[in-house]
Amino acid sequence: MRIFALCIDSPNPILCMTATPPIAFIDLFAGIGGIRLPFDELGYRCVFSSEFDQAAATTYRANFGETPAGDITAIASEAIPPHNLLLAGFPCQAFSIMGKRRGFADTRGTMFFEIERILRHHRPQAILLENVKQLVSHDYGRTFAVIMQKLSELGYYLKWAVLNALDFGLPQKRERVIIVGFIKKSNCDRFSFDFERQPYRLSDVIESDDAVDESLFVSKNIEQKRKMSVEGKTLFYPSIWHENKSGNISVLDHACALRSGASYNYLLVNGKRRLSSRELLRLQGFPDSFKIVVSPQQIRRQTGNSVAVPMIRMVAHRIDAVLQGDGLGL
């Protein structure tokens, strides 16, 4: 958006077109940049990023041209540049159903309080936080209540929702809680999580078998066991064969949630091979232009810890509409 101002330093005042500076944001617990990407697309300006994991930082640097700062606990709040928007997909292992769910008793759970201290110092106009849906119910809801209370005490008006990547055009069942907050109540009132469901197609993600590395194919023994496990079930292609913790196999038109620490064979394309690095990135909505500069093992970890980009993109556009209306837009 461009703003027209009246020039008064001329005998004949005219309308002069000037551009407002881009909205500044910070990207905390950045991972490989899944939350940042939609805001870059909107023309926002990242003024600070942090990521503790070095392999993730390598991927981030290759795709965004900057190396994130390291351990956020060692970075003073005043060392972080002023910003209008704080983004944070703070560590979820402490609340995840796949972990021990120790919450704030786990040092990873206390990372929320790093967000709190930065917000207390800078008070940006808006925040976007992301975590696993189990955060809402952890410790009978008390953990989530503490987080919401702390944010409210800092002066933020909040809305939250559990969103599923399946509803945003991605063939992956991935439910995440999204918290959005604004300093101004009127801005919060204008924000909505009411999104129209988008269709997905697994065929948009899957590569041909000829295009993937031979190492991704399982042994004949495992392939045969999978076939025996789905006897009597309706088979179709392409499909993802998902093995749950009990060993039961489901034949699906989507992937279950990508997990960084799961068995290598819990998701098999058509029951015979693992997902390629590009397929894993596509399942999270990263464009094919996204650079792969680390090993397949690292991509597996990074996508398992990342966000569904199209989901964040829709939320980002809603935040942008609010900030535009508040006079902060581009």
Secondary structure, 3 states (H helix, E strand, C coil): CEEEEEECCCCCCEEEEEECCCCEEEEECCCCCCCHHHHHHCCCEEEEEECCCHHHHHHHHHHHCCCCECCHHHCCHHHCCCCCEEEECCCCCCCCCCCCCCHHHCCCHHHHHHHHHHHHHHCCCEEEEEEECHHHHHHHHHHHHHHHHHHHHCCCEEEEEEEEHHHECCCEECEEEEEEEECCHHHHHHCCCCCCCECCCHHHCCCCHHHCCHHHECCHHHHHHHHHHCCCCCCCCCCEEEECCCCCEEEECCEECCCCCCCCCCEEECCCECCCHHHHHHHCCCCCCCCCCCCHHHHHHHHHCCCCHHHHHHHHHHHHHHHHHCCCCC
